[in-house]
Amino acid sequence: MNQHAPLLSILIPAYNASKFLGRCLDSIVSQDQFSDNVEIVVIDDGSKDRTLEIIKDYSAKCDSIHYKTRENRGIGPTRNELIDLAEGRYFWFVDADDYVSADSLQILVPLLLSDRYDMIMFGFNWKSAEGVKRVTCSGEYTSGLDMADHDVYNNSLWTRVYRKSVVADHKVRFNTLQMGEDFDFIFRLIPYLECCKCLEQPLYNYVVSAGSAITATDMKHKVKSSDDSLRCIESCFQWIRQWDKSRQHILRKPLNFFLMGYLYSIFVVPFSYRYKMQVMNRLSACGAFPIYPLPVNKRHKMFSRILNVPFLRYLSLFLDYILLRWK
Protein backbone atom coordinates (compact mmCIF):
# COMPACT_ATOMS: atom_id res chain seq x y z
CA MET A 1 0.00 0.00 0.00
CA ASN A 2 1.23 3.54 -0.76
CA GLN A 3 2.90 5.37 2.14
CA HIS A 4 0.95 8.51 1.25
CA ALA A 5 -2.76 9.00 0.66
CA PRO A 6 -3.66 8.47 -2.99
CA LEU A 7 -4.96 11.28 -5.15
CA LEU A 8 -7.79 9.26 -6.70
CA SER A 9 -9.81 6.30 -5.43
CA ILE A 10 -11.45 4.22 -8.16
CA LEU A 11 -14.42 2.51 -6.51
CA ILE A 12 -15.87 -0.70 -7.95
CA PRO A 13 -18.97 -2.42 -6.54
CA ALA A 14 -18.96 -6.02 -7.78
CA TYR A 15 -21.78 -8.56 -7.68
CA ASN A 16 -21.64 -11.72 -9.81
CA ALA A 17 -19.28 -9.83 -12.12
CA SER A 18 -16.84 -12.61 -13.03
CA LYS A 19 -17.63 -12.40 -16.75
CA PHE A 20 -16.42 -8.81 -17.14
CA LEU A 21 -14.47 -7.84 -14.01
CA GLY A 22 -11.08 -8.81 -15.48
CA ARG A 23 -11.63 -6.47 -18.43
CA CYS A 24 -12.58 -3.66 -16.06
CA LEU A 25 -9.54 -4.10 -13.81
CA ASP A 26 -7.17 -4.55 -16.78
CA SER A 27 -8.27 -1.19 -18.19
CA ILE A 28 -7.14 0.49 -14.96
CA VAL A 29 -4.03 -1.44 -13.89
CA SER A 30 -2.59 -1.26 -17.41
CA GLN A 31 -2.10 2.46 -16.73
CA ASP A 32 0.45 1.55 -14.05
CA GLN A 33 2.51 4.72 -14.48
CA PHE A 34 -0.12 6.39 -12.28
CA SER A 35 -0.12 3.75 -9.53
CA ASP A 36 1.39 6.16 -6.98
CA ASN A 37 -1.60 8.46 -7.39
CA VAL A 38 -4.40 5.91 -7.69
CA GLU A 39 -5.93 3.21 -5.52
CA ILE A 40 -8.59 0.72 -6.62
CA VAL A 41 -11.13 -0.29 -3.98
CA VAL A 42 -13.46 -3.21 -4.72
CA ILE A 43 -16.31 -4.59 -2.62
CA ASP A 44 -17.58 -8.06 -3.44
CA ASP A 45 -21.26 -7.71 -2.55
CA GLY A 46 -21.92 -11.35 -1.73
CA SER A 47 -21.26 -12.77 -5.21
CA LYS A 48 -22.07 -16.41 -5.94
CA ASP A 49 -19.71 -16.78 -8.91
CA ARG A 50 -15.91 -16.36 -9.26
CA THR A 51 -15.93 -12.61 -8.58
CA LEU A 52 -14.05 -12.86 -5.27
CA GLU A 53 -11.46 -15.22 -6.74
CA ILE A 54 -10.75 -12.77 -9.56
CA ILE A 55 -10.43 -9.85 -7.12
CA LYS A 56 -7.96 -11.81 -4.98
CA ASP A 57 -5.86 -12.72 -8.03
CA TYR A 58 -5.58 -9.09 -9.13
CA SER A 59 -4.95 -7.84 -5.60
CA ALA A 60 -2.05 -10.29 -5.21
CA LYS A 61 -0.42 -8.85 -8.34
CA CYS A 62 -1.19 -5.18 -7.76
CA ASP A 63 -0.51 -3.33 -4.49
CA SER A 64 -2.94 -0.57 -5.48
CA ILE A 65 -5.97 -2.90 -5.29
CA HIS A 66 -7.73 -3.24 -1.94
CA TYR A 67 -10.89 -5.23 -1.46
CA LYS A 68 -13.56 -6.30 0.98
CA THR A 69 -16.08 -9.12 0.79
CA ARG A 70 -19.28 -9.61 2.75
CA GLU A 71 -22.93 -10.63 2.44
CA ASN A 72 -25.13 -9.03 -0.20
CA ARG A 73 -26.47 -5.60 0.79
CA GLY A 74 -27.34 -4.01 -2.54
CA ILE A 75 -25.83 -1.27 -4.65
CA GLY A 76 -26.69 1.78 -2.50
CA PRO A 77 -25.16 0.54 0.78
CA THR A 78 -22.17 -0.86 -1.15
CA ARG A 79 -21.45 2.51 -2.76
CA ASN A 80 -21.74 4.27 0.59
CA GLU A 81 -19.27 1.80 2.08
CA LEU A 82 -16.86 2.31 -0.83
CA ILE A 83 -16.87 6.07 -0.23
CA ASP A 84 -16.11 5.46 3.45
CA LEU A 85 -13.20 3.15 2.52
CA ALA A 86 -11.75 5.54 -0.06
CA GLU A 87 -8.52 7.26 1.02
CA GLY A 88 -8.19 9.46 -2.07
CA ARG A 89 -8.82 13.17 -2.27
CA TYR A 90 -11.12 12.35 -5.19
CA PHE A 91 -13.19 9.29 -6.09
CA TRP A 92 -14.54 7.77 -9.30
CA PHE A 93 -17.18 5.03 -9.44
CA VAL A 94 -16.59 2.43 -12.15
CA ASP A 95 -19.07 -0.39 -12.77
CA ALA A 96 -17.58 -3.88 -12.89
CA ASP A 97 -19.07 -4.68 -16.31
CA ASP A 98 -17.69 -1.50 -17.92
CA TYR A 99 -14.13 -0.29 -18.49
CA VAL A 100 -12.19 2.96 -18.66
CA SER A 101 -10.37 4.38 -21.66
CA ALA A 102 -6.64 3.76 -22.04
CA ASP A 103 -5.79 7.45 -21.65
CA SER A 104 -8.26 8.21 -18.85
CA LEU A 105 -5.72 8.56 -16.03
CA GLN A 106 -3.25 10.41 -18.25
CA ILE A 107 -5.93 13.05 -18.73
CA LEU A 108 -7.48 13.05 -15.25
CA VAL A 109 -4.47 12.88 -12.92
CA PRO A 110 -2.87 16.23 -13.95
CA LEU A 111 -6.24 17.97 -13.57
CA LEU A 112 -6.78 16.46 -10.12
CA LEU A 113 -3.24 17.39 -9.06
CA SER A 114 -4.13 21.03 -9.71
CA ASP A 115 -6.66 20.69 -6.86
CA ARG A 116 -8.85 23.20 -8.68
CA TYR A 117 -12.05 21.26 -9.26
CA ASP A 118 -14.78 19.83 -7.05
CA MET A 119 -16.04 17.74 -9.96
CA ILE A 120 -14.80 16.70 -13.37
CA MET A 121 -17.32 15.27 -15.83
CA PHE A 122 -16.31 13.65 -19.11
CA GLY A 123 -17.62 12.07 -22.27
CA PHE A 124 -18.28 8.35 -22.66
CA ASN A 125 -18.92 5.64 -25.22
CA TRP A 126 -22.32 3.90 -24.98
CA LYS A 127 -21.75 0.41 -26.35
CA SER A 128 -24.68 -1.84 -27.27
CA ALA A 129 -25.62 -4.47 -29.83
CA GLU A 130 -26.63 -1.63 -32.18
CA GLY A 131 -23.13 -0.12 -32.12
CA VAL A 132 -21.26 2.65 -30.29
CA LYS A 133 -22.70 6.05 -29.48
CA ARG A 134 -20.32 8.74 -28.26
CA VAL A 135 -21.73 11.22 -25.73
CA THR A 136 -19.68 14.34 -25.05
CA CYS A 137 -19.69 17.48 -22.93
CA SER A 138 -17.35 20.46 -22.60
CA GLY A 139 -16.82 23.67 -20.67
CA GLU A 140 -15.71 25.00 -17.31
CA TYR A 141 -18.15 26.32 -14.73
CA THR A 142 -17.86 28.30 -11.52
CA SER A 143 -20.15 25.92 -9.62
CA GLY A 144 -22.50 22.97 -9.89
CA LEU A 145 -25.41 25.40 -10.07
CA ASP A 146 -23.72 27.34 -12.88
CA MET A 147 -23.26 24.07 -14.77
CA ALA A 148 -26.90 23.05 -14.26
CA ASP A 149 -28.08 26.52 -15.29
CA HIS A 150 -26.28 25.99 -18.59
CA ASP A 151 -28.28 22.76 -19.08
CA VAL A 152 -25.23 20.52 -18.65
CA TYR A 153 -26.19 17.35 -16.78
CA ASN A 154 -26.85 13.66 -17.17
CA ASN A 155 -27.86 10.82 -14.84
CA SER A 156 -24.68 8.76 -15.19
CA LEU A 157 -22.64 8.42 -12.01
CA TRP A 158 -19.60 6.94 -13.78
CA THR A 159 -19.08 10.10 -15.90
CA ARG A 160 -17.89 12.03 -12.84
CA VAL A 161 -14.94 12.34 -10.49
CA TYR A 162 -15.87 14.04 -7.21
CA ARG A 163 -13.87 15.66 -4.44
CA LYS A 164 -14.51 13.40 -1.46
CA SER A 165 -14.61 16.17 1.14
CA VAL A 166 -17.65 17.79 -0.54
CA VAL A 167 -19.60 14.54 -0.20
CA ALA A 168 -18.41 13.96 3.38
CA ASP A 169 -18.96 17.55 4.58
CA HIS A 170 -22.55 17.63 3.35
CA LYS A 171 -23.35 14.01 4.24
CA VAL A 172 -24.69 13.11 0.79
CA ARG A 173 -25.37 9.36 0.66
CA PHE A 174 -26.87 6.81 -1.70
CA ASN A 175 -30.39 5.61 -0.98
CA THR A 176 -31.64 2.04 -1.35
CA LEU A 177 -33.70 2.50 -4.51
CA GLN A 178 -33.48 0.09 -7.45
CA MET A 179 -33.90 2.97 -9.89
CA GLY A 180 -33.02 6.65 -9.46
CA GLU A 181 -30.28 6.22 -6.84
CA ASP A 182 -27.58 7.60 -9.16
CA PHE A 183 -29.63 10.66 -10.09
CA ASP A 184 -30.55 11.28 -6.45
CA PHE A 185 -26.87 11.30 -5.40
CA ILE A 186 -25.74 13.47 -8.33
CA PHE A 187 -28.65 15.89 -7.92
CA ARG A 188 -28.18 16.54 -4.20
CA LEU A 189 -24.51 17.43 -4.70
CA ILE A 190 -25.18 20.17 -7.26
CA PRO A 191 -25.62 23.12 -4.82
CA TYR A 192 -22.43 22.25 -2.91
CA LEU A 193 -20.00 21.99 -5.83
CA GLU A 194 -17.67 24.84 -6.63
CA CYS A 195 -15.48 24.84 -9.75
CA CYS A 196 -16.48 22.10 -12.24
CA LYS A 197 -14.95 21.05 -15.54
CA CYS A 198 -16.38 19.03 -18.43
CA LEU A 199 -14.06 17.11 -20.74
CA GLU A 200 -15.09 16.25 -24.28
CA GLN A 201 -12.87 13.15 -24.37
CA PRO A 202 -14.72 9.83 -23.80
CA LEU A 203 -12.90 8.45 -20.75
CA TYR A 204 -15.43 5.71 -19.99
CA ASN A 205 -16.96 2.81 -21.89
CA TYR A 206 -20.48 1.89 -20.79
CA VAL A 207 -21.49 -1.56 -21.99
CA VAL A 208 -25.16 -2.48 -22.25
CA SER A 209 -25.21 -6.18 -21.44
CA ALA A 210 -28.05 -8.70 -21.50
CA GLY A 211 -29.60 -9.11 -18.08
CA SER A 212 -28.71 -5.62 -16.85
CA ALA A 213 -31.36 -3.42 -15.22
CA ILE A 214 -31.62 -1.30 -18.36
CA THR A 215 -32.56 -4.32 -20.50
CA ALA A 216 -34.94 -6.06 -18.06
CA THR A 217 -38.37 -6.52 -19.63
CA ASP A 218 -40.59 -8.29 -17.08
CA MET A 219 -43.48 -6.23 -15.72
CA LYS A 220 -42.58 -6.85 -12.07
CA HIS A 221 -39.21 -5.20 -12.66
CA LYS A 222 -40.81 -2.32 -14.57
CA VAL A 223 -43.27 -1.62 -11.75
CA LYS A 224 -40.50 -1.74 -9.14
CA SER A 225 -38.34 0.62 -11.22
CA SER A 226 -41.28 2.97 -11.73
CA ASP A 227 -42.17 2.98 -8.03
CA ASP A 228 -38.59 3.74 -7.04
CA SER A 229 -38.22 6.49 -9.64
CA LEU A 230 -41.44 8.07 -8.38
CA ARG A 231 -40.21 7.94 -4.78
CA CYS A 232 -36.97 9.56 -5.89
CA ILE A 233 -38.82 12.37 -7.69
CA GLU A 234 -41.10 13.02 -4.70
CA SER A 235 -38.13 13.15 -2.35
CA CYS A 236 -36.19 15.52 -4.62
CA PHE A 237 -39.12 17.93 -4.97
CA GLN A 238 -39.38 17.99 -1.18
CA TRP A 239 -35.63 18.55 -0.83
CA ILE A 240 -35.38 21.57 -3.15
CA ARG A 241 -37.85 23.53 -1.01
CA GLN A 242 -35.01 24.33 1.41
CA TRP A 243 -33.36 26.54 -1.21
CA ASP A 244 -34.22 30.09 -2.26
CA LYS A 245 -36.33 30.68 -5.37
CA SER A 246 -33.32 31.34 -7.60
CA ARG A 247 -31.63 28.05 -6.68
CA GLN A 248 -34.92 26.17 -6.92
CA HIS A 249 -35.38 27.48 -10.45
CA ILE A 250 -31.95 26.16 -11.48
CA LEU A 251 -32.38 22.83 -9.67
CA ARG A 252 -35.67 22.26 -11.46
CA LYS A 253 -33.71 21.94 -14.74
CA PRO A 254 -31.91 18.65 -13.95
CA LEU A 255 -34.91 17.47 -11.92
CA ASN A 256 -37.20 18.07 -14.90
CA PHE A 257 -34.71 16.20 -17.10
CA PHE A 258 -35.14 13.13 -14.90
CA LEU A 259 -38.89 13.75 -14.71
CA MET A 260 -39.16 13.80 -18.52
CA GLY A 261 -37.57 10.37 -18.78
CA TYR A 262 -39.89 9.02 -16.12
CA LEU A 263 -43.03 10.47 -17.70
CA TYR A 264 -42.03 8.99 -21.04
CA SER A 265 -41.84 5.54 -19.43
CA ILE A 266 -45.30 5.99 -17.90
CA PHE A 267 -46.77 6.64 -21.33
CA VAL A 268 -44.97 3.89 -23.26
CA VAL A 269 -44.97 1.02 -20.75
CA PRO A 270 -48.31 -0.86 -20.60
CA PHE A 271 -49.03 -0.18 -16.93
CA SER A 272 -52.68 -0.32 -15.89
CA TYR A 273 -54.70 2.86 -16.34
CA ARG A 274 -55.30 2.95 -12.59
CA TYR A 275 -51.56 2.83 -11.93
CA LYS A 276 -50.88 5.62 -14.43
CA MET A 277 -53.56 7.79 -12.82
CA GLN A 278 -52.04 7.20 -9.38
CA VAL A 279 -48.64 8.26 -10.71
CA MET A 280 -50.01 11.50 -12.18
CA ASN A 281 -51.87 12.31 -8.97
CA ARG A 282 -48.76 11.77 -6.86
CA LEU A 283 -46.67 13.89 -9.22
CA SER A 284 -49.25 16.67 -8.97
CA ALA A 285 -49.26 16.42 -5.17
CA CYS A 286 -45.46 16.71 -4.88
CA GLY A 287 -45.28 19.81 -7.09
CA ALA A 288 -44.01 18.31 -10.34
CA PHE A 289 -46.70 20.20 -12.30
CA PRO A 290 -46.57 22.67 -13.87
CA ILE A 291 -43.22 21.73 -15.38
CA TYR A 292 -40.97 24.79 -15.38
CA PRO A 293 -38.64 26.04 -16.65
CA LEU A 294 -39.61 24.40 -19.91
CA PRO A 295 -36.96 21.96 -21.26
CA VAL A 296 -34.56 23.05 -24.00
CA ASN A 297 -35.33 19.99 -26.14
CA LYS A 298 -38.18 20.86 -28.52
CA ARG A 299 -40.05 17.58 -28.10
CA HIS A 300 -39.71 17.75 -24.32
CA LYS A 301 -40.93 21.34 -24.41
CA MET A 302 -44.06 20.41 -26.39
CA PHE A 303 -44.67 17.39 -24.14
CA SER A 304 -44.34 19.61 -21.06
CA ARG A 305 -46.80 22.19 -22.38
CA ILE A 306 -49.41 19.48 -22.91
CA LEU A 307 -48.88 17.98 -19.45
CA ASN A 308 -49.03 21.39 -17.79
CA VAL A 309 -52.73 21.61 -18.70
CA PRO A 310 -54.61 19.22 -16.35
CA PHE A 311 -57.35 18.38 -18.88
CA LEU A 312 -54.84 17.61 -21.63
CA ARG A 313 -52.67 15.64 -19.19
CA TYR A 314 -55.41 13.19 -18.28
CA LEU A 315 -56.85 13.09 -21.81
CA SER A 316 -53.40 12.17 -23.17
CA LEU A 317 -53.06 9.48 -20.54
CA PHE A 318 -56.44 7.98 -21.43
CA LEU A 319 -55.77 8.04 -25.20
CA ASP A 320 -52.35 6.51 -24.66
CA TYR A 321 -53.86 3.71 -22.58
CA ILE A 322 -56.45 2.96 -25.27
CA LEU A 323 -53.82 2.88 -28.00
CA LEU A 324 -51.60 0.52 -25.99
CA ARG A 325 -54.54 -1.85 -25.46
CA TRP A 326 -55.28 -1.96 -29.18
CA LYS A 327 -51.72 -2.94 -30.09
N, C-alpha and C positions, 0 to 999 in steps of 0.2 A: 504494500500500500504506500502511496506517496507520503513523504514526510510533511508536505504542506497541503493545505486544503485545495482541492481542485477548483478550476475556474468554472467548469461546466459539468453538471450531472445529467447523464442521459438515462432516463427512467423507463424501464420496460416492464409492464405487467404481462405475465405469461400464463395462459391457461390452455392446456391441450394444444400447444403450439409447436409440437415436434416437427411438423411437416415444413415449416417455414422459418423457425427460429434461427437455424444455422445461417441462412441467407441474411437475416437481419443483423446478427452479430458480426458476420464477416464484413458487412458494409461499413461497420464502425471500426473494428479492430484493424482492418487493412490500412486505416489512416493513422498508423502507429507513431508517426512523427509528432502527433499531438497528445501522446499518452500522458505527459506530465501535466497537461492542463485539463484532462478529461477523465472522469470516472463513469463506469457503466453499472447501474444498480438494477438488478432483476429480482422480482418477486414471483416465485412459482405459486400460483393461487390454487393449490390443491389439484394439480393436473393428474390425470389417470393414464397418460401416455408416457413417452420418453422425454418429456420436457425437462424434468429435473436432471436427468442423466446428461443431456446436452449442455445444460447450464454448468454443471460440475466440470465437464470436459473443457469447456472454454475458460472457466475460471482458473483451472489448473495451469493453463497455458498463458494466461494474461492477468497480470497483477492488478490491472485497472478494473476488472470485473468483480463485483461483490454481489452476493445473492442471499436470499432468504426464502425458505419454503414453509408452508403451513397449510391449514385446512382452507377450503374454498370460502371466500367471503364476498366475492363479487367485485366488479370493476371500480366502483366508487371508493369503498374502503381501501382497496389495494392501492389506488392512486394517492389517496391521502397518506397512507403509510410510506409510499415511495418518496413523497415530498419530505416527510419527517426524517427519512433515512439519508436524504441527499445532503452531501457536505459542500457542494459547489455553490458559488455565488449566484449562478444561474442554473436553470434546469430546462430540459427538453424531453417531452414525452414522445416515445417512439413505440408504435404498436408492433407486436412480435411477428405479425404476418406481413409487415411492410419492410422497407429498407431505405436507407439514406443515400444520397448521391455521393459519388466518389470525391467530390471537391467540397462537400458541405462544411467540414471542419476547417479547411483552408480558408474558406470565406467567413465563417462565423467567429472563429477564435480571435483574429485581430480586432474585430468589432467589439467583442466582449471584453478584451483586454483594455480597450479605451475607457471602459466603465461609464460610458455615456448614456446608455439606453436602459430603460426599464423593460422594454419588450422589443424583440426583433421578429417580424413576420416575413415569410418568404413564399415564393411560388412552389408549386408541386406538380407532379405528373399523376394523373388519375388513370390507372391502368385497369382495363376490363376486357372482356371477350370481344368487344366491339373495336378495341384499339386503345390508343393513348391520347388523352386530352391534357393539354398543358394549361394550367391556371396560374396567372401571374398577378403581381401587385407591385407598386413602387411608390416611393415618396418618403419624406421624413416629416414628422409631426411633433408639435410641442407637448402633446399629451394624448392619452387614450381618448379623451372627449373630442379633441381636435381631429383625431383620426376618424372617429365615428361620425363626426359632423361633416366630414368629407366623403361619407358613404363608403368607407373602406372597412370591411369586416367580412368574416365568414364564420362558419360554425365548426371549423376543424382545429382541434386542439393541437395536433402534431405539426401545424404550420407555424408554431410560435415557440420562441425561447423567452422565458420570463426571469426577471430578477427575483430570487427567492425571498428576500426580505420584504418585498411588497406584499407577497402572499401571506407571509407569516405575520407581519405587522397588522394586517387588516383581517386576519383570521378567515380568509376565503377558503372554503373546503368543497369537496365534491359531495353531492348528495347520492342517494341510493337508487336513483331512477334508472330504468332500462333504456329510456330514450330522453334526450334533452340534457343529460348531465354535463356534456362538454360545453354546450351553449351556456348553461347556467353558470359554470365556472368562469368562462371567458367573459361573459356579460357583466358579472359582479365585480370584475377587476377593472373595468374600463375607467371609472371615475378616479381610481387611485394611481393610475399609470402616468408618469411624466414622459420624458422624451421617448418616442417610438420610431422605429425605422422599418420600412418595407423593402424587401429585396426582390427584384424581378426574377432572379435565378431560381430554378426549381431544385430545391435542396432535399426534397422528400419524394418518395415514390409510394403512392397509396395503391394497394392492390385489392380490387374487388374480387373476393373469392367465394365460391359456392359454399353455402352454409353460414355465411356471415349475417349479422343482423340486418344489413341493408338489402340482402337478397331473400330474406325469409318471406314466405308467401302464405302461411297458414293464418286463418282468421283470428285464432287465439292470440298469436303473436302481434297481429295488427291492432287488435283491441288494446292489448297491454301497452304497446308503443304509443297509441293514441292517448290512452289514459295518463301515461307518464308525461307526455308532451304537454297535455292540458294542465296537469298539476304544475309543471315547470312554468308555463305561461302565467298561470294565476299567481304563483309565488313571485315572479319577476314584476308583475304589475303592482303587487303589494309593496315590493321592495323599493321601487323607484319613487314612491310617494314621500320618502324621507328627504329627497333632493329638492332644490328650488326649481321654479318653473323652467328656467333656461336649461338646466341640466336634464330635467325630465324630457324636454323637447328633443334634446340630442339623443338621449338614451332610448327614446321611442323608435329611432331609426333602426338600430340593430334588432330591437325587440320586434318591431314590425316585420323585419326580414325573416325572422324565425316564425312569426305568426303567419306570414304568407305561405310558407312551406307547409305549415300545419293545416291551414284552411284548404289548401289544394288537396291534401290527402283526404280530408273529410268529404270533399266533393267527388273524388275519383274512386275511393275505396267503397265497396258495396256494404257499408254499415247499414243497420236498420234505420228507418226514418226516425223512430223514437230516439235512438242514440244520437243521431245528427242534430235533432232538435235540442236535446239536453246539452250537447256541446255548445251550440249557439247561445243558449240561455246562460250557460256558465261564463262564456266569453263576454257576453253583455254585462253580466253582474260584476265581473272583475275589472271592467273599464277598457276592454279591448276595442270596443266601438264607441264613437267613430274612430276609424283608423286615420291617424295623423302623426306627423306630416305624411303626405301621400308619397308612396315609393317613387324612386327615380325611373325604374323599369316601366315602360309604357303599358304592358299587359297587366302588371301588378297594380298600376295606377287605376286603370279602368276597372279591374276586379274590385279594388278598394272602394271606388266610388259607388259601385252597385251595392256592396255589402254595407256601406254606411247609411243606406236608406232601409229602415226596418222592413217595409213591405217588400221591397225588391230582394232583400236578404232571404226572407222565408219563402218567397215565390221561387227564387233560384234554387233553393234547397229542395223544394217539392218537385220542381221540374227535373232536376238532376236525379232525384230518387226514382221518378217514373221512367226516365230514359235508361237508367241502370237496370231496372227490372225488365225492360223490354229486350235488352241485349241477350 
